[in-house]
Amino acid sequence: MPPTVESAAARVTRALARLREVDRPEIWITLRDPSELTAAAAELDTRVAAGERLPLAGLLVAVKDNIHVAGLPTTAGHPSFLHLPERSATAVERLIAAGALVMGKTNLDQFATGLVGTRSPYGAVRNSRFPERISGGSSSGSAVSVALGIVDFALGTDTAGSGRVPAALNGIIGIKATLGIIPLDGVVPACRSYDCLTAFATTLELATTVMRVMAGPSSLDPTSRAWPADVNLAASTNSRVAVPVPRLLEGLSAERRALFAASVSALETAGVATAEVDIQPLLDCAKLLYDGALVAERYAAYGDFMAQHPDGADPTVARIVSAAAAHAGHALVADQDRVARYKRKALELLDGFDALLTPTTPDHPTLADLEVDPIGANSRMGTFTNFMNLLDLAGVALPAGEASDGLFGVSMIVRSFDDQIAIDLAALLLGEQPTVFPTGGIDLAVFGAHLTGQPLNHQLMSRHARPLGEVATSTDYRMVALPGAVAKPGVVRVAAGEGAQLAGELWSLSPAALGAFLAGLPQPMSLGKIELADGREVLGFGCSFPEGSDITEFGGWREYLARQ
């Protein structure tokens, strides 16, 4: 995302005005002092004016109040838990270093236990569009602060769907990455094995940029992970997406089934193949999160605290965590083994597919519905979300329309480390240009048979390489047409001034994909540094000993072919 044109000071002024305009105090637990925020914005504008390039310069962020921000209290939704952290979570530190300004800490379902946004002594967070309906949780305040246009983006956490359900119910984007990609130090645990940090924004571009800034291992979080060498950097051109069999959508209203069908149809119109799959095993796995012994992790996280501080405890959260104490250790181990078996089943179900598309939530309850049935309504919210963290899947929640009973959203779900594929496919549905999430790709310049539309381009596409656009060499290269079964050119470096600019394309590959190229590279081709017209040096295909006719005068391989 390019640096913002609007100054940080102007953004803060607008955010403070919007805050007063919407008058939704239940969104926040702590707001940063306006004078402090204004001073920070002025300092940031000075840095930008001095030439400092910051990807999030001046953007306002709201932070869920179970994530530490130095100098602002953390409550996790329980007044007695309040303490002032000396250090921000690593993810927050990275956002601030990229130019983001923290506006405040947001309300949540207490200790991130809930998908409704009502389980808080600080008040139920009302929906951004339909105040009589729930906002979704547990990252309720974060999602609503974005949907109402107070902040540019917000941080949430996700264990059972807390970073996706509020996105669906407020018509915004929510990204849940592969577990461990975003470090969790400085985050109050809910169910530590399955917790993750998420981002909310109104555009996929911004949400992805935020995730990329936060990503990467941290020495403070031993469970954090780096992108693997074989990470997929793009969706393939012949993507296939699984969708649930109709039987599993019977709990949705006719309107919501029609909205889901419209999303499926939009994918197909964009050239994506779809097929129905029975994902009942995934839904069965989801039940283990609360109905099995895995909930014991919640007691380990905050059960003793709740027992010692009953004042200020949400009654529903207190009942859930007190019941979690009854599970024996052997039962926990048995359920962890069941989850491992379900992981294998999930991979089998997704075999041959790039992603799975599901509704994010089956319905959109009112606040009155929660008063009548707080447990049942909450459980329904997790129907299509609870299994994802258990199975270490990643995904993007995105808006998909409005029904007579509230908002509707869908989720693009992928295997671990296939995050970019989810983003690319979500971009197709939204009509946006996708932004790159994984880091560590290696740029490769191609000038002949690997160009888009040429006979060997499939070698890039099949390895999920990402096109970065057209480029040209410096004037120190010549091109020859090489003999062989597949027509291709050789690019040869010559003395300064004896060559010409040659047209090509730049692609990004994972290290593993690049290694596969090297292993199969035929003579006389070689891989080395290529100087581009803008002065950059990137990897590219060169020619060690040219045999063929000189075609430099054409300026590129496509131009040469067009003249034949």
MOJO-V296703 format. One record per residue. RES is the residue in one letter. SS is DSSP state (H for helix, E for strand, - for the rest). PSI is psi in degrees with one decimal (none if undefined). OMEGA is omega in whole degrees, 0 to 359 (999 if undefined). Layout:
BEGIN
res=<RES & RES>
ss=<SS & SS>
psi=<PSI & PSI>
omega=<OMEGA & OMEGA>
END
This chain:
BEGIN
res=<M & P & P & T & V & E & S & A & A & A & R & V & T & R & A & L & A & R & L & R & E & V & D & R & P & E & I & W & I & T & L & R & D & P & S & E & L & T & A & A & A & A & E & L & D & T & R & V & A & A & G & E & R & L & P & L & A & G & L & L & V & A & V & K & D & N & I & H & V & A & G & L & P & T & T & A & G & H & P & S & F & L & H & L & P & E & R & S & A & T & A & V & E & R & L & I & A & A & G & A & L & V & M & G & K & T & N & L & D & Q & F & A & T & G & L & V & G & T & R & S & P & Y & G & A & V & R & N & S & R & F & P & E & R & I & S & G & G & S & S & S & G & S & A & V & S & V & A & L & G & I & V & D & F & A & L & G & T & D & T & A & G & S & G & R & V & P & A & A & L & N & G & I & I & G & I & K & A & T & L & G & I & I & P & L & D & G & V & V & P & A & C & R & S & Y & D & C & L & T & A & F & A & T & T & L & E & L & A & T & T & V & M & R & V & M & A & G & P & S & S & L & D & P & T & S & R & A & W & P & A & D & V & N & L & A & A & S & T & N & S & R & V & A & V & P & V & P & R & L & L & E & G & L & S & A & E & R & R & A & L & F & A & A & S & V & S & A & L & E & T & A & G & V & A & T & A & E & V & D & I & Q & P & L & L & D & C & A & K & L & L & Y & D & G & A & L & V & A & E & R & Y & A & A & Y & G & D & F & M & A & Q & H & P & D & G & A & D & P & T & V & A & R & I & V & S & A & A & A & A & H & A & G & H & A & L & V & A & D & Q & D & R & V & A & R & Y & K & R & K & A & L & E & L & L & D & G & F & D & A & L & L & T & P & T & T & P & D & H & P & T & L & A & D & L & E & V & D & P & I & G & A & N & S & R & M & G & T & F & T & N & F & M & N & L & L & D & L & A & G & V & A & L & P & A & G & E & A & S & D & G & L & F & G & V & S & M & I & V & R & S & F & D & D & Q & I & A & I & D & L & A & A & L & L & L & G & E & Q & P & T & V & F & P & T & G & G & I & D & L & A & V & F & G & A & H & L & T & G & Q & P & L & N & H & Q & L & M & S & R & H & A & R & P & L & G & E & V & A & T & S & T & D & Y & R & M & V & A & L & P & G & A & V & A & K & P & G & V & V & R & V & A & A & G & E & G & A & Q & L & A & G & E & L & W & S & L & S & P & A & A & L & G & A & F & L & A & G & L & P & Q & P & M & S & L & G & K & I & E & L & A & D & G & R & E & V & L & G & F & G & C & S & F & P & E & G & S & D & I & T & E & F & G & G & W & R & E & Y & L & A & R & Q>
ss=<- & - & - & - & - & - & - & H & H & H & H & H & H & H & H & H & H & H & H & H & H & H & - & - & H & H & H & E & E & E & E & - & - & H & H & H & H & H & H & H & H & H & H & H & H & H & H & H & H & - & - & - & - & - & - & - & - & - & - & E & E & E & E & E & - & - & E & - & E & - & - & E & E & E & - & - & - & - & H & H & H & - & E & E & - & - & - & - & - & H & H & H & H & H & H & H & H & - & - & - & E & E & E & E & E & E & - & - & - & H & H & H & - & - & - & - & - & - & - & - & - & - & - & - & - & E & - & - & - & - & - & - & E & E & - & - & - & - & - & H & H & H & H & H & H & H & H & - & - & - & - & - & E & E & E & E & E & E & - & - & - & - & - & - & H & H & H & H & H & H & - & - & E & E & E & E & - & - & - & - & - & E & - & - & - & - & E & - & - & - & - & - & - & - & - & E & E & E & E & E & E & - & - & H & H & H & H & H & H & H & H & H & H & H & - & E & - & E & - & - & E & - & - & - & - & - & - & - & - & - & - & - & - & - & - & - & - & - & - & E & E & E & E & E & - & H & H & H & H & - & - & - & - & H & H & H & H & H & H & H & H & H & H & H & H & H & H & H & H & - & - & - & E & E & E & E & E & - & - & H & H & H & H & H & H & H & - & H & H & H & H & - & H & H & H & H & H & H & H & H & H & H & H & H & H & H & H & H & - & - & - & - & - & - & H & H & H & H & H & H & H & H & H & H & - & - & - & - & H & H & H & H & H & H & H & H & H & H & H & H & H & H & H & H & H & H & H & H & H & - & - & - & - & - & E & E & E & E & E & - & - & - & - & - & - & E & H & H & H & H & H & H & - & H & H & H & H & H & H & H & H & - & - & - & - & H & H & H & H & H & - & - & - & E & E & E & E & E & E & E & E & E & E & - & - & E & E & E & E & E & E & E & E & E & - & - & - & - & H & H & H & H & H & H & H & H & H & H & H & H & - & - & - & - & - & - & - & - & - & - & - & E & E & E & E & E & - & - & - & - & - & - & - & - & - & - & - & H & H & H & H & - & - & - & - & E & E & E & E & E & E & E & E & - & - & - & E & E & E & E & E & E & - & - & - & - & - & E & E & E & E & E & E & - & - & - & - & - & - & - & - & - & E & E & E & E & E & E & E & - & H & H & H & H & H & H & H & H & H & - & - & - & - & - & E & E & E & E & E & E & E & E & - & - & - & - & E & E & E & E & E & E & E & - & - & - & - & E & E & E & - & H & H & H & - & E & H & H & H & H & H & H & - & ->
psi=<128.7 & 154.8 & 143.2 & 145.1 & -36.5 & 138.4 & 157.0 & -38.5 & -42.4 & -38.4 & -41.5 & -43.2 & -44.5 & -40.0 & -41.5 & -36.5 & -42.0 & -37.0 & -44.9 & -36.6 & -44.9 & -28.0 & 61.3 & 73.2 & -23.3 & -11.5 & -33.8 & 148.5 & -39.3 & 130.3 & 139.6 & 144.3 & 128.4 & -38.3 & -37.4 & -41.3 & -40.4 & -40.9 & -40.8 & -37.1 & -40.9 & -41.3 & -39.7 & -40.7 & -34.8 & -41.4 & -41.8 & -40.6 & -27.8 & -0.4 & 3.8 & 129.0 & 117.6 & 121.0 & -21.6 & 28.3 & 117.1 & 1.9 & 137.1 & 134.5 & 137.9 & 138.8 & 125.3 & 139.4 & 30.7 & 16.7 & 127.7 & 133.6 & 118.7 & 131.0 & -10.5 & 137.6 & 148.6 & 129.7 & -21.4 & 23.4 & 10.8 & 116.4 & -36.4 & -14.2 & -8.0 & 127.1 & 161.0 & 105.7 & 142.4 & -21.4 & 141.4 & 156.9 & 147.1 & -42.0 & -41.1 & -42.0 & -40.7 & -37.4 & -43.3 & -41.1 & -26.2 & 2.3 & 3.7 & 150.0 & 122.3 & 123.0 & -30.4 & -177.7 & 136.8 & 155.6 & 156.8 & 161.8 & 131.1 & 130.1 & 31.5 & 34.5 & 89.7 & 156.8 & 20.7 & -27.9 & 17.2 & -10.1 & 65.3 & 134.3 & -10.9 & 3.1 & 153.1 & 133.9 & 119.0 & 154.8 & 148.9 & -30.0 & -34.6 & 89.3 & -19.5 & -5.9 & 165.3 & 156.0 & -18.5 & 153.1 & -174.3 & -8.9 & 52.3 & -54.6 & -37.0 & -48.0 & -43.6 & -34.9 & -32.6 & -47.5 & -31.6 & -1.1 & 21.7 & -45.1 & 164.4 & -38.3 & 169.6 & 157.4 & 138.6 & 179.9 & 164.1 & 123.5 & -41.6 & 0.6 & 9.6 & -16.8 & 3.1 & -42.8 & -48.7 & -29.6 & -46.6 & -41.4 & -3.7 & 7.3 & 36.4 & -177.3 & 138.6 & 127.3 & 126.8 & 113.5 & 172.4 & 137.7 & 133.5 & -14.9 & -37.3 & 119.2 & 149.3 & 5.7 & 142.6 & 12.4 & 127.9 & 122.1 & 148.0 & -52.8 & 87.0 & -35.7 & -20.1 & 5.3 & 149.4 & 161.0 & 143.5 & 166.4 & 140.7 & 140.6 & 168.7 & -12.6 & 148.1 & -35.4 & -50.0 & -43.2 & -41.3 & -41.5 & -43.1 & -44.8 & -40.6 & -39.6 & -39.0 & -21.0 & 153.8 & 148.9 & 154.0 & 136.7 & -16.8 & -9.7 & 99.5 & -14.5 & -3.1 & 151.2 & 152.9 & 162.8 & 137.1 & 164.6 & -24.9 & 26.8 & 139.8 & 127.2 & -2.9 & 153.3 & 150.3 & 162.3 & -18.7 & 52.0 & 147.9 & 133.0 & 130.1 & 147.4 & 150.2 & 146.9 & 149.8 & -33.8 & -34.5 & -4.7 & 6.8 & -20.6 & -8.5 & 151.6 & 164.5 & -38.1 & -44.0 & -35.3 & -37.5 & -39.1 & -39.3 & -42.8 & -34.8 & -37.7 & -42.1 & -44.8 & -38.1 & -38.6 & -44.9 & -38.7 & -32.3 & 1.0 & 8.6 & 132.1 & 140.1 & 155.1 & 146.8 & 139.1 & 141.2 & 102.6 & 22.2 & -40.1 & -33.1 & -41.1 & -32.2 & -41.4 & -37.7 & -32.4 & -21.2 & -22.2 & -37.0 & -31.1 & -9.1 & -163.4 & -9.2 & -24.5 & -13.9 & -26.8 & -30.7 & -39.0 & -41.3 & -32.3 & -43.7 & 11.6 & -47.2 & -41.2 & -45.6 & -37.9 & -34.9 & -15.8 & 68.0 & -28.7 & 129.1 & -4.6 & 136.4 & 131.5 & -40.5 & -43.5 & -40.8 & -40.8 & -41.8 & -47.0 & -30.9 & -38.7 & -28.8 & -21.7 & -16.0 & -12.4 & 132.3 & 158.3 & -40.2 & -30.4 & -36.8 & -46.0 & -41.2 & -41.0 & -34.0 & -36.3 & -38.6 & -41.1 & -42.3 & -38.9 & -37.5 & -32.8 & -44.1 & -40.5 & -38.8 & -42.3 & -36.9 & -41.3 & -34.8 & -0.2 & 128.1 & -2.1 & 149.6 & -27.5 & 169.9 & 129.5 & 127.3 & 162.7 & 151.2 & -46.1 & 152.5 & -24.5 & -173.0 & 89.5 & 160.1 & 165.9 & -33.5 & -35.7 & -39.4 & -33.7 & -35.4 & -41.3 & 74.4 & -35.2 & -47.8 & -43.9 & -40.3 & -43.0 & -39.7 & -33.7 & -28.9 & 8.5 & -46.7 & 9.5 & -29.5 & -29.1 & -18.6 & -48.5 & -36.8 & -38.0 & 7.6 & 50.9 & 158.7 & 165.0 & 171.9 & 127.6 & 131.7 & 152.2 & 147.2 & 24.2 & -176.7 & 134.3 & 174.1 & -18.0 & 35.0 & -167.7 & 157.0 & 143.1 & 163.4 & 161.7 & 132.0 & 114.0 & 135.1 & 168.2 & 162.9 & 140.3 & 2.7 & 26.8 & -40.7 & -34.5 & -41.1 & -41.8 & -43.7 & -43.3 & -36.1 & -37.1 & -36.4 & -43.4 & -35.0 & -14.7 & 25.3 & 161.5 & 126.2 & 149.8 & 149.0 & 131.1 & -60.0 & 144.0 & 166.4 & 4.0 & 154.0 & 127.3 & 136.7 & 124.9 & 132.9 & 149.9 & 1.3 & -111.8 & -12.0 & 0.3 & 157.2 & 128.2 & -5.1 & 165.3 & -28.2 & 7.7 & -27.2 & -25.6 & -28.0 & -48.4 & -39.8 & -19.7 & 16.8 & 37.1 & 156.1 & 124.5 & 134.4 & -2.6 & 177.9 & 145.5 & 174.5 & 150.2 & 169.4 & -177.7 & 14.7 & 27.8 & 150.3 & 160.1 & 136.9 & 147.0 & 119.2 & 146.5 & 157.5 & 171.5 & -36.7 & 122.1 & 128.0 & 158.0 & 165.9 & 137.1 & 123.0 & 129.6 & 136.4 & 179.9 & 153.4 & 131.0 & -4.0 & 6.3 & -154.6 & 163.0 & 133.3 & 131.9 & 141.6 & -166.4 & 152.5 & 131.4 & 155.6 & 130.3 & 154.9 & 157.5 & -38.0 & -41.2 & -39.2 & -38.7 & -37.1 & -36.7 & -46.4 & -39.8 & -30.5 & 15.0 & 120.9 & 156.1 & 146.1 & 23.1 & 149.9 & 162.5 & 125.0 & -169.7 & 133.8 & 129.5 & 125.6 & 167.1 & -27.7 & 6.0 & -12.3 & 152.0 & 125.7 & 166.0 & 145.7 & 165.1 & 121.1 & -175.4 & 120.2 & -38.7 & 101.2 & 130.8 & 108.6 & 177.6 & 142.0 & 124.5 & 24.0 & -34.4 & -22.1 & -18.8 & 1.7 & 163.8 & -44.1 & -40.4 & -38.2 & -47.0 & -37.2 & -23.4 & -4.0 & none>
omega=<182 & 178 & 183 & 177 & 181 & 181 & 177 & 180 & 179 & 179 & 179 & 178 & 180 & 181 & 180 & 177 & 179 & 178 & 179 & 184 & 184 & 176 & 180 & 185 & 182 & 179 & 193 & 166 & 176 & 173 & 178 & 179 & 183 & 181 & 177 & 180 & 179 & 179 & 179 & 179 & 179 & 178 & 180 & 178 & 178 & 179 & 180 & 179 & 179 & 176 & 180 & 182 & 184 & 185 & 181 & 188 & 174 & 180 & 181 & 180 & 170 & 186 & 178 & 190 & 163 & 179 & 186 & 168 & 183 & 178 & 176 & 183 & 173 & 179 & 188 & 178 & 178 & 184 & 182 & 179 & 187 & 171 & 185 & 182 & 177 & 184 & 175 & 170 & 181 & 180 & 179 & 178 & 180 & 178 & 179 & 178 & 179 & 174 & 180 & 178 & 180 & 181 & 180 & 181 & 189 & 179 & 184 & 166 & 189 & 182 & 176 & 180 & 180 & 179 & 189 & 180 & 181 & 187 & 183 & 175 & 177 & 175 & 175 & 178 & 182 & 181 & 183 & 183 & 184 & 186 & 178 & 181 & 182 & 176 & 189 & 182 & 2 & 184 & 189 & 183 & 180 & 182 & 183 & 179 & 176 & 184 & 180 & 176 & 178 & 179 & 180 & 178 & 182 & 176 & 172 & 170 & 184 & 173 & 181 & 182 & 187 & 176 & 182 & 179 & 179 & 176 & 181 & 186 & 177 & 173 & 180 & 180 & 172 & 180 & 174 & 185 & 169 & 180 & 175 & 180 & 174 & 183 & 186 & 177 & 183 & 177 & 178 & 185 & 171 & 176 & 200 & 183 & 188 & 179 & 170 & 177 & 181 & 179 & 173 & 173 & 178 & 176 & 177 & 180 & 182 & 180 & 179 & 179 & 179 & 180 & 180 & 179 & 183 & 191 & 175 & 182 & 174 & 178 & 180 & 178 & 183 & 179 & 181 & 186 & 174 & 174 & 180 & 182 & 183 & 181 & 177 & 183 & 180 & 171 & 179 & 182 & 180 & 184 & 175 & 182 & 176 & 174 & 182 & 174 & 185 & 181 & 184 & 178 & 184 & 179 & 178 & 175 & 179 & 178 & 183 & 175 & 178 & 178 & 177 & 178 & 179 & 177 & 177 & 180 & 179 & 176 & 182 & 177 & 179 & 176 & 180 & 177 & 178 & 177 & 181 & 181 & 177 & 182 & 179 & 178 & 178 & 179 & 176 & 178 & 182 & 183 & 181 & 186 & 180 & 185 & 180 & 184 & 180 & 180 & 176 & 178 & 177 & 177 & 179 & 183 & 186 & 182 & 180 & 180 & 181 & 179 & 182 & 183 & 182 & 177 & 181 & 179 & 174 & 185 & 182 & 178 & 180 & 179 & 181 & 186 & 178 & 177 & 182 & 181 & 185 & 186 & 179 & 180 & 182 & 178 & 177 & 179 & 180 & 180 & 175 & 176 & 177 & 178 & 179 & 178 & 177 & 177 & 178 & 179 & 179 & 178 & 178 & 180 & 183 & 180 & 181 & 178 & 175 & 185 & 175 & 176 & 177 & 164 & 175 & 175 & 180 & 180 & 182 & 186 & 171 & 175 & 178 & 177 & 181 & 179 & 181 & 187 & 185 & 182 & 183 & 180 & 178 & 181 & 179 & 180 & 183 & 185 & 184 & 181 & 189 & 185 & 191 & 182 & 178 & 185 & 181 & 173 & 179 & 179 & 179 & 173 & 183 & 182 & 182 & 173 & 183 & 175 & 180 & 180 & 174 & 185 & 182 & 177 & 177 & 178 & 174 & 190 & 183 & 175 & 177 & 180 & 173 & 183 & 183 & 179 & 177 & 180 & 180 & 181 & 175 & 179 & 177 & 180 & 184 & 185 & 178 & 169 & 182 & 176 & 182 & 176 & 183 & 176 & 176 & 176 & 180 & 182 & 180 & 176 & 178 & 187 & 185 & 188 & 178 & 177 & 177 & 179 & 181 & 192 & 183 & 180 & 180 & 179 & 174 & 185 & 182 & 178 & 176 & 173 & 185 & 177 & 181 & 176 & 181 & 177 & 174 & 177 & 167 & 182 & 183 & 184 & 171 & 183 & 177 & 175 & 185 & 175 & 178 & 181 & 176 & 179 & 179 & 179 & 169 & 178 & 188 & 177 & 180 & 180 & 181 & 178 & 183 & 180 & 180 & 174 & 181 & 183 & 177 & 178 & 177 & 179 & 175 & 180 & 171 & 177 & 180 & 179 & 178 & 177 & 178 & 176 & 181 & 183 & 184 & 184 & 182 & 171 & 4 & 183 & 177 & 180 & 181 & 181 & 175 & 178 & 180 & 183 & 180 & 176 & 178 & 171 & 180 & 174 & 179 & 178 & 173 & 182 & 186 & 176 & 188 & 173 & 181 & 183 & 180 & 181 & 183 & 186 & 182 & 176 & 179 & 185 & 180 & 180 & 178 & 181 & 182 & 183 & 182 & 999>
END
